[in-house]
Amino acid sequence: MSENIQDIDYQWFLENYSELFAKHGVSYLAIKNKTILGVYESYADGVRSVSNKEKPGTFIVQNCNGNESAYTNYIASTNFFKQ
């Protein structure tokens, strides 16, 4: 079974967490294809903003707060949209 793009982006986030936190500080990062799409003050702001440009379910918004609570799990952007 192959990984989906959200799993790949989450793994990229984990592997680069220290650098991302050093660059962006406490924030919510919208990520797609191992690229930061935007930096936001809240999860909701990130989902709303990126959903205007990207299809829900094709990106993640991840908390970046400097400790492991930020990466113990992630919520896929599709979880907030009924299909």
N, CA, C and O atoms as a GROMACS GRO file, in nm:
protein
  332
    1MET      N    1   0.084  -0.118   0.000
    1MET     CA    2   0.000   0.000   0.000
    1MET      C    3   0.088   0.125   0.000
    1MET      O    4   0.178   0.138   0.083
    2SER      N    5   0.064   0.214  -0.091
    2SER     CA    6   0.149   0.332  -0.102
    2SER      C    7   0.099   0.443  -0.009
    2SER      O    8  -0.019   0.448   0.027
    3GLU      N    9   0.191   0.531   0.028
    3GLU     CA   10   0.157   0.644   0.114
    3GLU      C   11   0.080   0.747   0.033
    3GLU      O   12   0.104   0.765  -0.086
    4ASN      N   13  -0.013   0.815   0.099
    4ASN     CA   14  -0.080   0.925   0.030
    4ASN      C   15   0.002   1.052   0.049
    4ASN      O   16   0.092   1.056   0.133
    5ILE      N   17  -0.029   1.153  -0.027
    5ILE     CA   18   0.050   1.276  -0.025
    5ILE      C   19   0.047   1.343   0.112
    5ILE      O   20   0.146   1.404   0.152
    6GLN      N   21  -0.065   1.333   0.184
    6GLN     CA   22  -0.071   1.393   0.317
    6GLN      C   23   0.027   1.325   0.412
    6GLN      O   24   0.091   1.392   0.493
    7ASP      N   25   0.038   1.193   0.404
    7ASP     CA   26   0.135   1.122   0.487
    7ASP      C   27   0.277   1.163   0.452
    7ASP      O   28   0.361   1.179   0.540
    8ILE      N   29   0.303   1.180   0.325
    8ILE     CA   30   0.436   1.222   0.279
    8ILE      C   31   0.467   1.362   0.330
    8ILE      O   32   0.578   1.389   0.377
    9ASP      N   33   0.369   1.452   0.320
    9ASP     CA   34   0.390   1.589   0.368
    9ASP      C   35   0.409   1.592   0.519
    9ASP      O   36   0.490   1.669   0.569
   10TYR      N   37   0.335   1.509   0.592
   10TYR     CA   38   0.350   1.503   0.737
   10TYR      C   39   0.489   1.452   0.774
   10TYR      O   40   0.553   1.504   0.865
   11GLN      N   41   0.536   1.351   0.704
   11GLN     CA   42   0.671   1.298   0.729
   11GLN      C   43   0.776   1.405   0.700
   11GLN      O   44   0.873   1.419   0.775
   12TRP      N   45   0.757   1.481   0.593
   12TRP     CA   46   0.849   1.590   0.559
   12TRP      C   47   0.849   1.694   0.671
   12TRP      O   48   0.954   1.744   0.710
   13PHE      N   49   0.730   1.727   0.723
   13PHE     CA   50   0.718   1.820   0.834
   13PHE      C   51   0.799   1.770   0.954
   13PHE      O   52   0.874   1.847   1.015
   14LEU      N   53   0.783   1.643   0.988
   14LEU     CA   54   0.856   1.586   1.101
   14LEU      C   55   1.007   1.594   1.081
   14LEU      O   56   1.081   1.631   1.172
   15GLU      N   57   1.051   1.558   0.963
   15GLU     CA   58   1.194   1.555   0.933
   15GLU      C   59   1.256   1.695   0.935
   15GLU      O   60   1.376   1.709   0.960
   16ASN      N   61   1.176   1.797   0.908
   16ASN     CA   62   1.226   1.934   0.899
   16ASN      C   63   1.175   2.023   1.012
   16ASN      O   64   1.187   2.146   1.004
   17TYR      N   65   1.118   1.963   1.115
   17TYR     CA   66   1.051   2.038   1.220
   17TYR      C   67   1.139   2.145   1.284
   17TYR      O   68   1.096   2.260   1.297
   18SER      N   69   1.259   2.111   1.322
   18SER     CA   70   1.347   2.208   1.388
   18SER      C   71   1.373   2.329   1.300
   18SER      O   72   1.368   2.443   1.347
   19GLU      N   73   1.400   2.306   1.173
   19GLU     CA   74   1.426   2.416   1.080
   19GLU      C   75   1.300   2.498   1.056
   19GLU      O   76   1.306   2.621   1.049
   20LEU      N   77   1.186   2.432   1.044
   20LEU     CA   78   1.060   2.503   1.021
   20LEU      C   79   1.025   2.590   1.141
   20LEU      O   80   0.982   2.704   1.125
   21PHE      N   81   1.044   2.537   1.262
   21PHE     CA   82   1.017   2.616   1.381
   21PHE      C   83   1.114   2.734   1.391
   21PHE      O   84   1.072   2.845   1.426
   22ALA      N   85   1.240   2.711   1.362
   22ALA     CA   86   1.338   2.820   1.367
   22ALA      C   87   1.302   2.932   1.270
   22ALA      O   88   1.322   3.049   1.299
   23LYS      N   89   1.249   2.895   1.155
   23LYS     CA   90   1.215   2.994   1.052
   23LYS      C   91   1.080   3.062   1.078
   23LYS      O   92   1.068   3.183   1.061
   24HIS      N   93   0.979   2.984   1.120
   24HIS     CA   94   0.843   3.037   1.127
   24HIS      C   95   0.791   3.059   1.269
   24HIS      O   96   0.688   3.124   1.287
   25GLY      N   97   0.860   3.006   1.369
   25GLY     CA   98   0.816   3.023   1.507
   25GLY      C   99   0.683   2.953   1.532
   25GLY      O  100   0.643   2.864   1.458
   26VAL      N  101   0.616   2.995   1.638
   26VAL     CA  102   0.487   2.937   1.674
   26VAL      C  103   0.386   2.979   1.567
   26VAL      O  104   0.357   3.097   1.550
   27SER      N  105   0.334   2.880   1.497
   27SER     CA  106   0.244   2.907   1.385
   27SER      C  107   0.175   2.779   1.341
   27SER      O  108   0.198   2.671   1.395
   28TYR      N  109   0.090   2.794   1.242
   28TYR     CA  110   0.029   2.679   1.173
   28TYR      C  111   0.075   2.686   1.029
   28TYR      O  112   0.058   2.788   0.962
   29LEU      N  113   0.134   2.578   0.983
   29LEU     CA  114   0.192   2.574   0.849
   29LEU      C  115   0.103   2.493   0.756
   29LEU      O  116   0.069   2.378   0.786
   30ALA      N  117   0.066   2.552   0.645
   30ALA     CA  118  -0.006   2.480   0.541
   30ALA      C  119   0.099   2.421   0.448
   30ALA      O  120   0.186   2.492   0.397
   31ILE      N  121   0.090   2.289   0.426
   31ILE     CA  122   0.194   2.218   0.352
   31ILE      C  123   0.130   2.134   0.243
   31ILE      O  124   0.030   2.066   0.264
   32LYS      N  125   0.191   2.140   0.125
   32LYS     CA  126   0.152   2.055   0.013
   32LYS      C  127   0.276   2.026  -0.070
   32LYS      O  128   0.353   2.117  -0.101
   33ASN      N  129   0.294   1.901  -0.104
   33ASN     CA  130   0.408   1.860  -0.186
   33ASN      C  131   0.541   1.908  -0.128
   33ASN      O  132   0.629   1.955  -0.200
   34LYS      N  133   0.553   1.893   0.005
   34LYS     CA  134   0.676   1.930   0.076
   34LYS      C  135   0.711   2.078   0.060
   34LYS      O  136   0.828   2.117   0.061
   35THR      N  137   0.606   2.159   0.046
   35THR     CA  138   0.623   2.303   0.028
   35THR      C  139   0.530   2.376   0.125
   35THR      O  140   0.415   2.337   0.143
   36ILE      N  141   0.580   2.483   0.186
   36ILE     CA  142   0.498   2.565   0.273
   36ILE      C  143   0.412   2.656   0.186
   36ILE      O  144   0.464   2.739   0.111
   37LEU      N  145   0.280   2.639   0.195
   37LEU     CA  146   0.187   2.723   0.118
   37LEU      C  147   0.155   2.853   0.191
   37LEU      O  148   0.123   2.953   0.128
   38GLY      N  149   0.165   2.850   0.323
   38GLY     CA  150   0.135   2.969   0.401
   38GLY      C  151   0.160   2.944   0.548
   38GLY      O  152   0.168   2.829   0.593
   39VAL      N  153   0.170   3.052   0.623
   39VAL     CA  154   0.194   3.049   0.767
   39VAL      C  155   0.079   3.126   0.832
   39VAL      O  156   0.051   3.240   0.794
   40TYR      N  157   0.012   3.063   0.929
   40TYR     CA  158  -0.110   3.118   0.984
   40TYR      C  159  -0.109   3.120   1.136
   40TYR      O  160  -0.030   3.050   1.200
   41GLU      N  161  -0.198   3.202   1.194
   41GLU     CA  162  -0.208   3.212   1.339
   41GLU      C  163  -0.296   3.103   1.398
   41GLU      O  164  -0.285   3.074   1.517
   42SER      N  165  -0.384   3.042   1.317
   42SER     CA  166  -0.470   2.935   1.367
   42SER      C  167  -0.488   2.830   1.259
   42SER      O  168  -0.467   2.854   1.140
   43TYR      N  169  -0.529   2.712   1.305
   43TYR     CA  170  -0.557   2.603   1.212
   43TYR      C  171  -0.669   2.644   1.116
   43TYR      O  172  -0.660   2.623   0.995
   44ALA      N  173  -0.775   2.702   1.171
   44ALA     CA  174  -0.890   2.742   1.090
   44ALA      C  175  -0.850   2.844   0.983
   44ALA      O  176  -0.895   2.834   0.869
   45ASP      N  177  -0.767   2.941   1.019
   45ASP     CA  178  -0.720   3.040   0.920
   45ASP      C  179  -0.646   2.972   0.806
   45ASP      O  180  -0.666   3.006   0.689
   46GLY      N  181  -0.563   2.875   0.840
   46GLY     CA  182  -0.488   2.804   0.737
   46GLY      C  183  -0.578   2.725   0.644
   46GLY      O  184  -0.563   2.732   0.522
   47VAL      N  185  -0.672   2.651   0.700
   47VAL     CA  186  -0.764   2.572   0.618
   47VAL      C  187  -0.848   2.662   0.529
   47VAL      O  188  -0.862   2.637   0.409
   48ARG      N  189  -0.905   2.768   0.587
   48ARG     CA  190  -0.989   2.860   0.508
   48ARG      C  191  -0.911   2.923   0.394
   48ARG      O  192  -0.957   2.925   0.280
   49SER      N  193  -0.795   2.975   0.425
   49SER     CA  194  -0.716   3.045   0.325
   49SER      C  195  -0.670   2.953   0.212
   49SER      O  196  -0.686   2.985   0.094
   50VAL      N  197  -0.614   2.841   0.248
   50VAL     CA  198  -0.559   2.751   0.146
   50VAL      C  199  -0.671   2.684   0.066
   50VAL      O  200  -0.653   2.654  -0.052
   51SER      N  201  -0.786   2.661   0.129
   51SER     CA  202  -0.898   2.599   0.057
   51SER      C  203  -0.952   2.686  -0.056
   51SER      O  204  -1.021   2.636  -0.145
   52ASN      N  205  -0.920   2.814  -0.052
   52ASN     CA  206  -0.959   2.902  -0.162
   52ASN      C  207  -0.874   2.880  -0.286
   52ASN      O  208  -0.912   2.918  -0.397
   53LYS      N  209  -0.758   2.817  -0.267
   53LYS     CA  210  -0.664   2.798  -0.378
   53LYS      C  211  -0.639   2.651  -0.411
   53LYS      O  212  -0.613   2.616  -0.525
   54GLU      N  213  -0.649   2.566  -0.309
   54GLU     CA  214  -0.617   2.424  -0.324
   54GLU      C  215  -0.739   2.340  -0.287
   54GLU      O  216  -0.820   2.380  -0.203
   55LYS      N  217  -0.751   2.225  -0.348
   55LYS     CA  218  -0.862   2.136  -0.319
   55LYS      C  219  -0.845   2.076  -0.179
   55LYS      O  220  -0.738   2.025  -0.145
   56PRO      N  221  -0.951   2.083  -0.097
   56PRO     CA  222  -0.943   2.019   0.036
   56PRO      C  223  -0.903   1.872   0.022
   56PRO      O  224  -0.949   1.802  -0.068
   57GLY      N  225  -0.818   1.829   0.111
   57GLY     CA  226  -0.769   1.693   0.106
   57GLY      C  227  -0.637   1.678   0.035
   57GLY      O  228  -0.579   1.570   0.033
   58THR      N  229  -0.587   1.787  -0.024
   58THR     CA  230  -0.460   1.782  -0.096
   58THR      C  231  -0.347   1.848  -0.018
   58THR      O  232  -0.234   1.856  -0.067
   59PHE      N  233  -0.377   1.897   0.102
   59PHE     CA  234  -0.277   1.965   0.183
   59PHE      C  235  -0.303   1.935   0.330
   59PHE      O  236  -0.409   1.885   0.368
   60ILE      N  237  -0.204   1.967   0.414
   60ILE     CA  238  -0.222   1.958   0.559
   60ILE      C  239  -0.193   2.095   0.619
   60ILE      O  240  -0.121   2.175   0.561
   61VAL      N  241  -0.250   2.119   0.735
   61VAL     CA  242  -0.217   2.237   0.814
   61VAL      C  243  -0.168   2.183   0.947
   61VAL      O  244  -0.241   2.115   1.019
   62GLN      N  245  -0.043   2.214   0.978
   62GLN     CA  246   0.022   2.153   1.094
   62GLN      C  247   0.066   2.258   1.194
   62GLN      O  248   0.125   2.359   1.158
   63ASN      N  249   0.037   2.232   1.321
   63ASN     CA  250   0.082   2.318   1.429
   63ASN      C  251   0.235   2.309   1.441
   63ASN      O  252   0.292   2.200   1.437
   64CYS      N  253   0.298   2.423   1.457
   64CYS     CA  254   0.443   2.429   1.476
   64CYS      C  255   0.465   2.515   1.600
   64CYS      O  256   0.458   2.638   1.594
   65ASN      N  257   0.492   2.450   1.715
   65ASN     CA  258   0.500   2.525   1.840
   65ASN      C  259   0.629   2.504   1.918
   65ASN      O  260   0.642   2.556   2.029
   66GLY      N  261   0.722   2.431   1.862
   66GLY     CA  262   0.851   2.414   1.929
   66GLY      C  263   0.862   2.293   2.019
   66GLY      O  264   0.970   2.266   2.072
   67ASN      N  265   0.753   2.218   2.038
   67ASN     CA  266   0.764   2.096   2.119
   67ASN      C  267   0.687   1.982   2.052
   67ASN      O  268   0.618   2.002   1.953
   68GLU      N  269   0.700   1.864   2.108
   68GLU     CA  270   0.646   1.745   2.042
   68GLU      C  271   0.493   1.741   2.036
   68GLU      O  272   0.439   1.662   1.959
   69SER      N  273   0.424   1.821   2.114
   69SER     CA  274   0.278   1.821   2.105
   69SER      C  275   0.231   1.865   1.966
   69SER      O  276   0.119   1.833   1.926
   70ALA      N  277   0.315   1.937   1.894
   70ALA     CA  278   0.278   1.983   1.761
   70ALA      C  279   0.278   1.871   1.658
   70ALA      O  280   0.212   1.882   1.555
   71TYR      N  281   0.350   1.765   1.684
   71TYR     CA  282   0.359   1.661   1.581
   71TYR      C  283   0.320   1.522   1.629
   71TYR      O  284   0.363   1.422   1.571
   72THR      N  285   0.241   1.515   1.733
   72THR     CA  286   0.196   1.382   1.775
   72THR      C  287   0.085   1.330   1.685
   72THR      O  288   0.058   1.210   1.684
   73ASN      N  289   0.020   1.419   1.609
   73ASN     CA  290  -0.078   1.377   1.509
   73ASN      C  291  -0.106   1.493   1.415
   73ASN      O  292  -0.061   1.606   1.438
   74TYR      N  293  -0.178   1.465   1.311
   74TYR     CA  294  -0.222   1.572   1.222
   74TYR      C  295  -0.365   1.546   1.180
   74TYR      O  296  -0.414   1.433   1.186
   75ILE      N  297  -0.430   1.652   1.138
   75ILE     CA  298  -0.568   1.644   1.092
   75ILE      C  299  -0.568   1.680   0.945
   75ILE      O  300  -0.525   1.789   0.907
   76ALA      N  301  -0.616   1.588   0.863
   76ALA     CA  302  -0.621   1.613   0.720
   76ALA      C  303  -0.725   1.719   0.690
   76ALA      O  304  -0.827   1.727   0.758
   77SER      N  305  -0.700   1.801   0.590
   77SER     CA  306  -0.793   1.907   0.555
   77SER      C  307  -0.929   1.854   0.512
   77SER      O  308  -1.028   1.927   0.519
   78THR      N  309  -0.937   1.730   0.468
   78THR     CA  310  -1.066   1.674   0.427
   78THR      C  311  -1.157   1.650   0.546
   78THR      O  312  -1.278   1.636   0.528
   79ASN      N  313  -1.104   1.643   0.666
   79ASN     CA  314  -1.186   1.616   0.783
   79ASN      C  315  -1.283   1.727   0.816
   79ASN      O  316  -1.371   1.708   0.900
   80PHE      N  317  -1.269   1.842   0.755
   80PHE     CA  318  -1.355   1.957   0.785
   80PHE      C  319  -1.455   1.987   0.674
   80PHE      O  320  -1.524   2.089   0.678
   81PHE      N  321  -1.464   1.900   0.577
   81PHE     CA  322  -1.554   1.922   0.465
   81PHE      C  323  -1.638   1.798   0.442
   81PHE      O  324  -1.585   1.687   0.434
   82LYS      N  325  -1.768   1.816   0.433
   82LYS     CA  326  -1.854   1.703   0.402
   82LYS      C  327  -1.850   1.678   0.253
   82LYS      O  328  -1.847   1.772   0.173
   83GLN      N  329  -1.848   1.553   0.218
   83GLN     CA  330  -1.841   1.519   0.075
   83GLN      C  331  -1.966   1.449   0.031
   83GLN      O  332  -1.979   1.413  -0.086
   0.00000   0.00000   0.00000
